[in-house]
Amino acid sequence: MQGIGVIAKKKWVPLVITSIIFGSLHIANPEVSKLGYGIMVFYIGTGLFLGIMVLMDDGLELSLGFHAANNLFTALLVTADWTAFQTNSIFKDTSDPIAAGFVDVFMPVFIVFPIVLFILSKKYKWSNWNEKLFGSIEKPENSEPQIQENIGTDI
């Protein structure tokens, strides 16, 4: 995000680009071929959700933790023969996969994720959403790497 932000000079550009990249990294998952490209709304929406967390919290910890918890939950609780994670989970879905619908795709992205962001915003006292998500990025004045030379002293 930082490198794209320095080039674009706007915070929303790297947010959108990295969200699309995040979703695109999941396009080879077997779920996409079984459920259809509609599931990409979920993957890109999840990338957007995680990116908003990064920008609002000024760090990766919450989004990395959420992604890890999501993957662990998926791997340990439910699996199917047509999913990317093949684990010995508690439950196994043996039904035929159906095209991604409202509950699978749109409900998490447009209802659950905003509620989670609202809860996190209260817990961590996030403010100034407009600036943090849509503000300008300025190149630091001294962007040249600093090399410190150790000057030998008599020992």
Rosetta constraint file for C-alpha pairs under 8 A:
AtomPair CA 1 CA 5 HARMONIC 5.91 0.50
AtomPair CA 1 CA 14 HARMONIC 5.12 0.50
AtomPair CA 1 CA 15 HARMONIC 6.86 0.50
AtomPair CA 1 CA 18 HARMONIC 6.66 0.50
AtomPair CA 2 CA 6 HARMONIC 6.20 0.50
AtomPair CA 2 CA 14 HARMONIC 7.55 0.50
AtomPair CA 3 CA 7 HARMONIC 6.57 0.50
AtomPair CA 4 CA 8 HARMONIC 6.01 0.50
AtomPair CA 4 CA 13 HARMONIC 7.59 0.50
AtomPair CA 4 CA 14 HARMONIC 5.39 0.50
AtomPair CA 5 CA 9 HARMONIC 5.45 0.50
AtomPair CA 5 CA 10 HARMONIC 6.11 0.50
AtomPair CA 5 CA 11 HARMONIC 5.93 0.50
AtomPair CA 5 CA 13 HARMONIC 6.90 0.50
AtomPair CA 5 CA 14 HARMONIC 5.49 0.50
AtomPair CA 5 CA 137 HARMONIC 6.63 0.50
AtomPair CA 6 CA 137 HARMONIC 6.54 0.50
AtomPair CA 6 CA 138 HARMONIC 7.27 0.50
AtomPair CA 6 CA 139 HARMONIC 6.51 0.50
AtomPair CA 8 CA 13 HARMONIC 6.54 0.50
AtomPair CA 8 CA 14 HARMONIC 7.57 0.50
AtomPair CA 9 CA 136 HARMONIC 5.56 0.50
AtomPair CA 9 CA 137 HARMONIC 4.65 0.50
AtomPair CA 9 CA 138 HARMONIC 6.57 0.50
AtomPair CA 10 CA 14 HARMONIC 7.71 0.50
AtomPair CA 10 CA 134 HARMONIC 6.48 0.50
AtomPair CA 10 CA 135 HARMONIC 5.96 0.50
AtomPair CA 10 CA 136 HARMONIC 4.53 0.50
AtomPair CA 10 CA 137 HARMONIC 5.55 0.50
AtomPair CA 11 CA 15 HARMONIC 6.61 0.50
AtomPair CA 11 CA 132 HARMONIC 7.23 0.50
AtomPair CA 11 CA 133 HARMONIC 5.71 0.50
AtomPair CA 11 CA 134 HARMONIC 5.22 0.50
AtomPair CA 11 CA 135 HARMONIC 5.68 0.50
AtomPair CA 11 CA 136 HARMONIC 6.11 0.50
AtomPair CA 11 CA 137 HARMONIC 6.50 0.50
AtomPair CA 12 CA 16 HARMONIC 6.18 0.50
AtomPair CA 12 CA 133 HARMONIC 5.70 0.50
AtomPair CA 12 CA 134 HARMONIC 5.11 0.50
AtomPair CA 12 CA 135 HARMONIC 7.65 0.50
AtomPair CA 13 CA 17 HARMONIC 6.12 0.50
AtomPair CA 14 CA 18 HARMONIC 5.75 0.50
AtomPair CA 15 CA 19 HARMONIC 6.09 0.50
AtomPair CA 15 CA 48 HARMONIC 6.69 0.50
AtomPair CA 15 CA 51 HARMONIC 5.84 0.50
AtomPair CA 15 CA 52 HARMONIC 7.33 0.50
AtomPair CA 16 CA 20 HARMONIC 6.26 0.50
AtomPair CA 16 CA 48 HARMONIC 6.80 0.50
AtomPair CA 17 CA 21 HARMONIC 6.20 0.50
AtomPair CA 18 CA 22 HARMONIC 5.92 0.50
AtomPair CA 18 CA 47 HARMONIC 7.16 0.50
AtomPair CA 18 CA 48 HARMONIC 7.90 0.50
AtomPair CA 18 CA 51 HARMONIC 7.61 0.50
AtomPair CA 19 CA 23 HARMONIC 6.21 0.50
AtomPair CA 19 CA 44 HARMONIC 5.36 0.50
AtomPair CA 19 CA 45 HARMONIC 7.20 0.50
AtomPair CA 19 CA 46 HARMONIC 7.58 0.50
AtomPair CA 19 CA 47 HARMONIC 4.22 0.50
AtomPair CA 19 CA 48 HARMONIC 4.91 0.50
AtomPair CA 19 CA 51 HARMONIC 6.90 0.50
AtomPair CA 20 CA 24 HARMONIC 5.98 0.50
AtomPair CA 20 CA 44 HARMONIC 5.43 0.50
AtomPair CA 20 CA 47 HARMONIC 7.14 0.50
AtomPair CA 21 CA 25 HARMONIC 6.13 0.50
AtomPair CA 21 CA 44 HARMONIC 7.87 0.50
AtomPair CA 22 CA 26 HARMONIC 7.03 0.50
AtomPair CA 22 CA 43 HARMONIC 7.13 0.50
AtomPair CA 22 CA 44 HARMONIC 6.40 0.50
AtomPair CA 22 CA 47 HARMONIC 5.49 0.50
AtomPair CA 23 CA 27 HARMONIC 6.82 0.50
AtomPair CA 23 CA 40 HARMONIC 6.26 0.50
AtomPair CA 23 CA 41 HARMONIC 7.99 0.50
AtomPair CA 23 CA 42 HARMONIC 7.97 0.50
AtomPair CA 23 CA 43 HARMONIC 4.51 0.50
AtomPair CA 23 CA 44 HARMONIC 4.23 0.50
AtomPair CA 23 CA 45 HARMONIC 7.80 0.50
AtomPair CA 23 CA 46 HARMONIC 7.75 0.50
AtomPair CA 23 CA 47 HARMONIC 6.40 0.50
AtomPair CA 24 CA 40 HARMONIC 7.80 0.50
AtomPair CA 24 CA 43 HARMONIC 7.89 0.50
AtomPair CA 24 CA 44 HARMONIC 7.57 0.50
AtomPair CA 26 CA 40 HARMONIC 7.98 0.50
AtomPair CA 26 CA 43 HARMONIC 7.00 0.50
AtomPair CA 27 CA 32 HARMONIC 6.19 0.50
AtomPair CA 27 CA 40 HARMONIC 7.23 0.50
AtomPair CA 28 CA 32 HARMONIC 7.05 0.50
AtomPair CA 29 CA 33 HARMONIC 7.50 0.50
AtomPair CA 29 CA 83 HARMONIC 7.27 0.50
AtomPair CA 29 CA 84 HARMONIC 5.66 0.50
AtomPair CA 30 CA 34 HARMONIC 6.34 0.50
AtomPair CA 30 CA 82 HARMONIC 6.01 0.50
AtomPair CA 30 CA 83 HARMONIC 5.66 0.50
AtomPair CA 30 CA 84 HARMONIC 5.92 0.50
AtomPair CA 31 CA 35 HARMONIC 5.67 0.50
AtomPair CA 31 CA 36 HARMONIC 7.66 0.50
AtomPair CA 31 CA 39 HARMONIC 7.90 0.50
AtomPair CA 31 CA 82 HARMONIC 6.49 0.50
AtomPair CA 31 CA 83 HARMONIC 5.55 0.50
AtomPair CA 31 CA 84 HARMONIC 7.04 0.50
AtomPair CA 32 CA 36 HARMONIC 5.08 0.50
AtomPair CA 32 CA 37 HARMONIC 5.75 0.50
AtomPair CA 32 CA 39 HARMONIC 6.31 0.50
AtomPair CA 32 CA 40 HARMONIC 7.37 0.50
AtomPair CA 33 CA 37 HARMONIC 7.42 0.50
AtomPair CA 34 CA 82 HARMONIC 7.31 0.50
AtomPair CA 34 CA 97 HARMONIC 6.34 0.50
AtomPair CA 34 CA 98 HARMONIC 7.51 0.50
AtomPair CA 34 CA 99 HARMONIC 7.36 0.50
AtomPair CA 35 CA 39 HARMONIC 6.60 0.50
AtomPair CA 35 CA 97 HARMONIC 6.47 0.50
AtomPair CA 35 CA 98 HARMONIC 5.91 0.50
AtomPair CA 35 CA 99 HARMONIC 4.32 0.50
AtomPair CA 35 CA 100 HARMONIC 5.34 0.50
AtomPair CA 36 CA 99 HARMONIC 5.98 0.50
AtomPair CA 36 CA 100 HARMONIC 6.81 0.50
AtomPair CA 37 CA 41 HARMONIC 7.92 0.50
AtomPair CA 38 CA 42 HARMONIC 7.77 0.50
AtomPair CA 38 CA 99 HARMONIC 7.79 0.50
AtomPair CA 38 CA 100 HARMONIC 6.10 0.50
AtomPair CA 38 CA 101 HARMONIC 7.90 0.50
AtomPair CA 38 CA 105 HARMONIC 7.60 0.50
AtomPair CA 39 CA 43 HARMONIC 6.69 0.50
AtomPair CA 39 CA 100 HARMONIC 5.73 0.50
AtomPair CA 39 CA 104 HARMONIC 7.86 0.50
AtomPair CA 39 CA 105 HARMONIC 6.09 0.50
AtomPair CA 40 CA 44 HARMONIC 5.93 0.50
AtomPair CA 41 CA 45 HARMONIC 5.68 0.50
AtomPair CA 41 CA 105 HARMONIC 6.49 0.50
AtomPair CA 41 CA 106 HARMONIC 7.62 0.50
AtomPair CA 42 CA 46 HARMONIC 5.90 0.50
AtomPair CA 42 CA 104 HARMONIC 7.81 0.50
AtomPair CA 42 CA 105 HARMONIC 4.94 0.50
AtomPair CA 42 CA 106 HARMONIC 6.99 0.50
AtomPair CA 42 CA 108 HARMONIC 7.52 0.50
AtomPair CA 42 CA 109 HARMONIC 6.24 0.50
AtomPair CA 43 CA 47 HARMONIC 6.30 0.50
AtomPair CA 44 CA 48 HARMONIC 6.23 0.50
AtomPair CA 45 CA 49 HARMONIC 6.12 0.50
AtomPair CA 45 CA 109 HARMONIC 5.57 0.50
AtomPair CA 46 CA 50 HARMONIC 6.10 0.50
AtomPair CA 46 CA 109 HARMONIC 6.71 0.50
AtomPair CA 47 CA 51 HARMONIC 5.96 0.50
AtomPair CA 48 CA 52 HARMONIC 6.10 0.50
AtomPair CA 49 CA 53 HARMONIC 6.40 0.50
AtomPair CA 49 CA 109 HARMONIC 7.85 0.50
AtomPair CA 49 CA 113 HARMONIC 6.54 0.50
AtomPair CA 49 CA 117 HARMONIC 7.97 0.50
AtomPair CA 50 CA 54 HARMONIC 6.36 0.50
AtomPair CA 50 CA 63 HARMONIC 5.07 0.50
AtomPair CA 50 CA 67 HARMONIC 8.00 0.50
AtomPair CA 51 CA 55 HARMONIC 6.31 0.50
AtomPair CA 51 CA 63 HARMONIC 7.47 0.50
AtomPair CA 52 CA 56 HARMONIC 5.98 0.50
AtomPair CA 52 CA 133 HARMONIC 7.21 0.50
AtomPair CA 53 CA 57 HARMONIC 5.87 0.50
AtomPair CA 53 CA 60 HARMONIC 7.87 0.50
AtomPair CA 53 CA 62 HARMONIC 6.81 0.50
AtomPair CA 53 CA 63 HARMONIC 6.02 0.50
AtomPair CA 53 CA 117 HARMONIC 7.42 0.50
AtomPair CA 54 CA 58 HARMONIC 5.61 0.50
AtomPair CA 54 CA 59 HARMONIC 5.15 0.50
AtomPair CA 54 CA 60 HARMONIC 5.30 0.50
AtomPair CA 54 CA 61 HARMONIC 7.89 0.50
AtomPair CA 54 CA 62 HARMONIC 7.30 0.50
AtomPair CA 54 CA 63 HARMONIC 6.35 0.50
AtomPair CA 55 CA 59 HARMONIC 7.04 0.50
AtomPair CA 55 CA 132 HARMONIC 6.18 0.50
AtomPair CA 55 CA 133 HARMONIC 6.61 0.50
AtomPair CA 56 CA 126 HARMONIC 6.40 0.50
AtomPair CA 56 CA 127 HARMONIC 7.94 0.50
AtomPair CA 56 CA 129 HARMONIC 7.06 0.50
AtomPair CA 56 CA 132 HARMONIC 6.19 0.50
AtomPair CA 56 CA 133 HARMONIC 7.46 0.50
AtomPair CA 57 CA 62 HARMONIC 7.79 0.50
AtomPair CA 57 CA 124 HARMONIC 7.90 0.50
AtomPair CA 57 CA 126 HARMONIC 7.21 0.50
AtomPair CA 60 CA 64 HARMONIC 5.94 0.50
AtomPair CA 61 CA 65 HARMONIC 5.99 0.50
AtomPair CA 62 CA 66 HARMONIC 6.06 0.50
AtomPair CA 63 CA 67 HARMONIC 6.09 0.50
AtomPair CA 64 CA 68 HARMONIC 6.04 0.50
AtomPair CA 65 CA 69 HARMONIC 6.00 0.50
AtomPair CA 66 CA 70 HARMONIC 6.00 0.50
AtomPair CA 67 CA 71 HARMONIC 6.17 0.50
AtomPair CA 68 CA 72 HARMONIC 6.06 0.50
AtomPair CA 69 CA 73 HARMONIC 5.93 0.50
AtomPair CA 70 CA 74 HARMONIC 6.16 0.50
AtomPair CA 71 CA 75 HARMONIC 5.98 0.50
AtomPair CA 72 CA 76 HARMONIC 5.85 0.50
AtomPair CA 73 CA 77 HARMONIC 5.64 0.50
AtomPair CA 73 CA 78 HARMONIC 7.84 0.50
AtomPair CA 74 CA 78 HARMONIC 5.70 0.50
AtomPair CA 74 CA 79 HARMONIC 7.03 0.50
AtomPair CA 74 CA 85 HARMONIC 7.89 0.50
AtomPair CA 75 CA 79 HARMONIC 6.52 0.50
AtomPair CA 75 CA 85 HARMONIC 5.97 0.50
AtomPair CA 75 CA 86 HARMONIC 7.41 0.50
AtomPair CA 75 CA 87 HARMONIC 6.02 0.50
AtomPair CA 75 CA 88 HARMONIC 7.97 0.50
AtomPair CA 75 CA 89 HARMONIC 6.24 0.50
AtomPair CA 76 CA 87 HARMONIC 7.05 0.50
AtomPair CA 76 CA 88 HARMONIC 7.09 0.50
AtomPair CA 76 CA 89 HARMONIC 4.44 0.50
AtomPair CA 76 CA 90 HARMONIC 6.30 0.50
AtomPair CA 77 CA 89 HARMONIC 5.11 0.50
AtomPair CA 77 CA 90 HARMONIC 4.98 0.50
AtomPair CA 77 CA 91 HARMONIC 5.87 0.50
AtomPair CA 78 CA 89 HARMONIC 5.60 0.50
AtomPair CA 78 CA 90 HARMONIC 6.20 0.50
AtomPair CA 78 CA 91 HARMONIC 4.70 0.50
AtomPair CA 78 CA 92 HARMONIC 5.50 0.50
AtomPair CA 78 CA 93 HARMONIC 6.87 0.50
AtomPair CA 79 CA 83 HARMONIC 6.72 0.50
AtomPair CA 79 CA 85 HARMONIC 6.89 0.50
AtomPair CA 79 CA 86 HARMONIC 6.53 0.50
AtomPair CA 79 CA 87 HARMONIC 6.76 0.50
AtomPair CA 79 CA 88 HARMONIC 7.84 0.50
AtomPair CA 79 CA 89 HARMONIC 6.16 0.50
AtomPair CA 79 CA 91 HARMONIC 6.51 0.50
AtomPair CA 79 CA 92 HARMONIC 4.93 0.50
AtomPair CA 79 CA 93 HARMONIC 6.07 0.50
AtomPair CA 80 CA 86 HARMONIC 7.30 0.50
AtomPair CA 80 CA 92 HARMONIC 5.45 0.50
AtomPair CA 80 CA 93 HARMONIC 4.90 0.50
AtomPair CA 80 CA 94 HARMONIC 6.35 0.50
AtomPair CA 81 CA 86 HARMONIC 7.11 0.50
AtomPair CA 81 CA 93 HARMONIC 7.87 0.50
AtomPair CA 81 CA 94 HARMONIC 7.56 0.50
AtomPair CA 100 CA 104 HARMONIC 5.81 0.50
AtomPair CA 100 CA 105 HARMONIC 6.32 0.50
AtomPair CA 101 CA 105 HARMONIC 5.89 0.50
AtomPair CA 101 CA 106 HARMONIC 7.26 0.50
AtomPair CA 102 CA 106 HARMONIC 4.84 0.50
AtomPair CA 102 CA 107 HARMONIC 5.89 0.50
AtomPair CA 103 CA 107 HARMONIC 5.11 0.50
AtomPair CA 103 CA 108 HARMONIC 7.33 0.50
AtomPair CA 104 CA 108 HARMONIC 7.07 0.50
AtomPair CA 105 CA 109 HARMONIC 6.57 0.50
AtomPair CA 106 CA 110 HARMONIC 5.67 0.50
AtomPair CA 106 CA 111 HARMONIC 7.57 0.50
AtomPair CA 107 CA 111 HARMONIC 5.16 0.50
AtomPair CA 107 CA 112 HARMONIC 6.35 0.50
AtomPair CA 108 CA 112 HARMONIC 4.55 0.50
AtomPair CA 108 CA 113 HARMONIC 5.79 0.50
AtomPair CA 109 CA 113 HARMONIC 5.45 0.50
AtomPair CA 109 CA 114 HARMONIC 7.49 0.50
AtomPair CA 110 CA 114 HARMONIC 6.46 0.50
AtomPair CA 111 CA 115 HARMONIC 6.38 0.50
AtomPair CA 112 CA 116 HARMONIC 6.23 0.50
AtomPair CA 113 CA 117 HARMONIC 6.15 0.50
AtomPair CA 114 CA 118 HARMONIC 6.11 0.50
AtomPair CA 115 CA 119 HARMONIC 6.24 0.50
AtomPair CA 116 CA 120 HARMONIC 6.12 0.50
AtomPair CA 117 CA 121 HARMONIC 5.93 0.50
AtomPair CA 118 CA 122 HARMONIC 6.38 0.50
AtomPair CA 119 CA 123 HARMONIC 6.22 0.50
AtomPair CA 120 CA 124 HARMONIC 5.87 0.50
AtomPair CA 120 CA 125 HARMONIC 7.83 0.50
AtomPair CA 120 CA 126 HARMONIC 7.84 0.50
AtomPair CA 121 CA 125 HARMONIC 5.30 0.50
AtomPair CA 121 CA 126 HARMONIC 4.70 0.50
AtomPair CA 121 CA 127 HARMONIC 7.58 0.50
AtomPair CA 122 CA 126 HARMONIC 6.80 0.50
AtomPair CA 128 CA 132 HARMONIC 6.28 0.50
AtomPair CA 129 CA 133 HARMONIC 5.92 0.50
AtomPair CA 130 CA 134 HARMONIC 5.51 0.50
AtomPair CA 130 CA 135 HARMONIC 6.73 0.50
AtomPair CA 131 CA 135 HARMONIC 4.28 0.50
AtomPair CA 131 CA 136 HARMONIC 7.72 0.50
AtomPair CA 139 CA 143 HARMONIC 7.36 0.50
